């Protein structure tokens, strides 16, 4: 795996909420590898890209570089994260972005902000994604002291 992990903006949420389910066996294997590194390496760096990233590589919805069957939804999810934390393309410490995003998402008691970004994602309810991110029990707790 590359030293710096390329991620599109909304995958900051996906890597926190991921619970071992996915679109295909190859997708899950790739996701497991990437997420494991992000959850255990306090100094993991990510390069935010506004295009296809390392998680898209094994997604069966990927039609080509920068092209997804669900482009409209994917781009909307990305825009939600971009707008939430004024995100630009570049290299960041993963945990710093997660802290910033989580602060934005959960400043309010309910999860309306998160729902406005990714509430219509097929994994939002079915994979416990929302609960995993909100409680912080997966994706960030292991890397914070």
QUITAZI-V946881 format. One record per pair of residues at least 24 apart in sequence whose ideal C-beta (glycine too) atoms are under 10 Angstrom apart, sorted by the first residue. I is the first residue (numbers start at 1). J is the second residue. D is the distance in whole Angstrom. If there is no record, write none. Layout:
BEGIN
I_J_D + I_J_D
END
This chain:
BEGIN
1_30_10 + 1_33_6 + 1_34_7 + 1_36_10 + 1_37_6 + 1_54_8 + 2_45_10 + 2_47_9 + 2_54_8 + 3_44_9 + 3_45_7 + 4_44_9 + 4_45_5 + 4_46_7 + 4_47_5 + 4_54_10 + 4_91_6 + 4_92_10 + 4_94_10 + 5_34_6 + 5_35_10 + 5_37_7 + 5_38_7 + 5_41_10 + 5_44_7 + 5_45_7 + 5_46_5 + 5_47_7 + 5_53_8 + 5_54_6 + 5_55_9 + 5_94_8 + 6_34_10 + 6_46_7 + 6_47_5 + 6_48_8 + 6_49_5 + 6_51_9 + 6_52_8 + 6_53_4 + 6_54_5 + 6_55_9 + 6_56_9 + 6_57_9 + 6_91_10 + 7_34_8 + 7_38_9 + 7_46_5 + 7_47_7 + 7_48_6 + 7_49_7 + 7_53_5 + 7_54_7 + 7_55_7 + 7_56_10 + 7_92_9 + 7_94_8 + 7_97_9 + 8_48_7 + 8_49_6 + 8_50_7 + 8_51_7 + 8_52_7 + 8_53_5 + 8_54_9 + 8_55_8 + 8_56_7 + 8_68_10 + 8_74_8 + 8_75_9 + 8_77_9 + 8_78_6 + 8_81_9 + 8_82_10 + 8_89_10 + 9_48_6 + 9_49_9 + 9_50_7 + 9_53_9 + 9_74_10 + 9_75_10 + 9_77_8 + 9_78_4 + 9_79_8 + 9_80_8 + 9_81_4 + 9_82_5 + 9_83_9 + 9_84_9 + 9_85_9 + 9_87_6 + 9_88_10 + 9_89_9 + 9_97_9 + 9_101_9 + 9_117_10 + 10_53_10 + 10_55_10 + 10_73_10 + 10_74_7 + 10_75_9 + 10_76_9 + 10_77_4 + 10_78_5 + 10_79_9 + 10_80_7 + 10_81_5 + 10_82_9 + 10_117_7 + 10_118_7 + 10_121_8 + 11_35_10 + 11_38_10 + 11_46_9 + 11_48_9 + 11_49_10 + 11_53_6 + 11_54_9 + 11_55_5 + 11_56_8 + 11_74_10 + 11_77_9 + 11_78_9 + 11_81_9 + 12_38_9 + 12_46_8 + 12_48_8 + 12_78_10 + 12_81_6 + 12_84_10 + 12_85_9 + 12_87_8 + 12_92_10 + 12_94_8 + 12_97_6 + 12_98_7 + 12_100_9 + 12_101_6 + 12_102_10 + 12_133_10 + 12_139_9 + 13_77_8 + 13_80_9 + 13_81_7 + 13_84_10 + 13_98_9 + 13_101_7 + 13_102_10 + 13_105_8 + 13_114_8 + 13_117_7 + 13_118_6 + 13_121_9 + 13_123_10 + 13_124_10 + 13_129_8 + 13_130_10 + 13_133_6 + 13_139_9 + 14_55_7 + 14_77_9 + 14_118_8 + 14_121_8 + 14_123_8 + 14_127_10 + 14_129_8 + 14_133_9 + 14_139_10 + 15_39_8 + 15_44_10 + 15_46_9 + 15_55_8 + 15_94_8 + 15_98_8 + 15_133_10 + 15_138_10 + 15_139_6 + 15_140_10 + 16_94_10 + 16_98_6 + 16_101_8 + 16_102_8 + 16_105_10 + 16_129_8 + 16_132_7 + 16_133_5 + 16_134_10 + 16_136_8 + 16_138_7 + 16_139_3 + 16_140_6 + 17_114_9 + 17_118_9 + 17_121_9 + 17_123_7 + 17_124_8 + 17_127_7 + 17_128_8 + 17_129_3 + 17_130_7 + 17_131_8 + 17_132_5 + 17_133_5 + 17_134_9 + 17_138_7 + 17_139_7 + 18_55_9 + 18_123_8 + 18_127_7 + 18_128_10 + 18_129_7 + 18_132_8 + 18_133_10 + 18_138_7 + 18_139_7 + 19_123_9 + 19_126_10 + 19_127_5 + 19_128_5 + 19_129_7 + 19_131_9 + 19_132_6 + 19_138_7 + 19_139_10 + 20_127_8 + 21_123_7 + 21_126_8 + 21_127_5 + 21_128_9 + 21_129_9 + 22_55_10 + 22_58_9 + 22_59_8 + 22_60_10 + 22_123_9 + 22_127_9 + 23_58_8 + 23_59_6 + 23_60_5 + 23_61_7 + 23_62_10 + 23_122_9 + 23_123_10 + 24_58_7 + 24_59_8 + 24_60_5 + 24_61_10 + 25_58_9 + 26_57_9 + 26_58_4 + 26_59_9 + 26_60_8 + 27_55_8 + 27_56_10 + 27_57_9 + 27_58_5 + 27_59_6 + 27_60_7 + 27_61_9 + 27_62_10 + 28_58_8 + 29_58_7 + 30_54_7 + 30_55_7 + 30_56_10 + 30_57_7 + 30_58_4 + 30_59_9 + 31_55_6 + 31_58_8 + 31_59_9 + 33_58_10 + 34_58_10 + 35_138_9 + 35_139_8 + 37_94_9 + 38_94_5 + 38_95_9 + 38_98_9 + 38_139_8 + 38_140_10 + 38_143_8 + 39_94_9 + 39_95_10 + 39_138_7 + 39_139_6 + 39_140_8 + 39_141_9 + 39_142_5 + 39_143_6 + 40_142_6 + 40_143_7 + 41_94_8 + 41_95_9 + 41_143_8 + 42_93_8 + 42_94_9 + 42_95_6 + 42_142_9 + 42_143_5 + 42_144_8 + 42_145_8 + 43_93_7 + 43_94_9 + 43_95_8 + 43_143_9 + 44_92_10 + 44_93_7 + 44_94_4 + 44_95_7 + 44_143_8 + 45_91_6 + 45_92_7 + 45_93_6 + 45_94_7 + 45_96_10 + 46_90_10 + 46_91_7 + 46_92_6 + 46_93_8 + 46_94_5 + 46_95_10 + 46_96_10 + 46_97_7 + 46_98_10 + 47_89_8 + 47_90_7 + 47_91_5 + 47_92_8 + 48_78_10 + 48_81_9 + 48_82_9 + 48_87_6 + 48_88_7 + 48_89_5 + 48_90_6 + 48_91_8 + 48_92_6 + 48_97_8 + 49_78_10 + 49_89_6 + 49_90_9 + 50_75_9 + 50_78_7 + 50_79_10 + 50_82_8 + 50_87_9 + 50_88_9 + 50_89_6 + 51_78_10 + 51_89_9 + 70_121_10 + 70_122_10 + 73_118_9 + 73_120_7 + 73_121_8 + 73_122_10 + 74_121_10 + 76_117_8 + 76_118_9 + 76_120_9 + 77_117_6 + 77_118_5 + 77_119_10 + 77_120_9 + 77_121_7 + 78_117_9 + 79_117_9 + 80_113_9 + 80_114_9 + 80_116_7 + 80_117_3 + 80_118_7 + 80_119_10 + 81_105_10 + 81_117_6 + 81_118_9 + 83_117_9 + 84_113_7 + 84_114_9 + 84_116_9 + 84_117_7 + 94_139_10 + 94_140_9 + 94_143_8 + 95_139_10 + 95_140_7 + 95_143_5 + 95_144_7 + 98_133_9 + 98_136_9 + 98_139_7 + 98_140_5 + 98_143_8 + 98_144_9 + 99_140_8 + 99_143_10 + 99_144_8 + 101_133_9 + 101_140_10 + 102_133_7 + 102_134_9 + 102_136_7 + 102_139_9 + 102_140_7 + 105_133_7 + 105_134_8 + 106_133_9 + 106_134_7 + 106_136_9 + 110_134_10
END
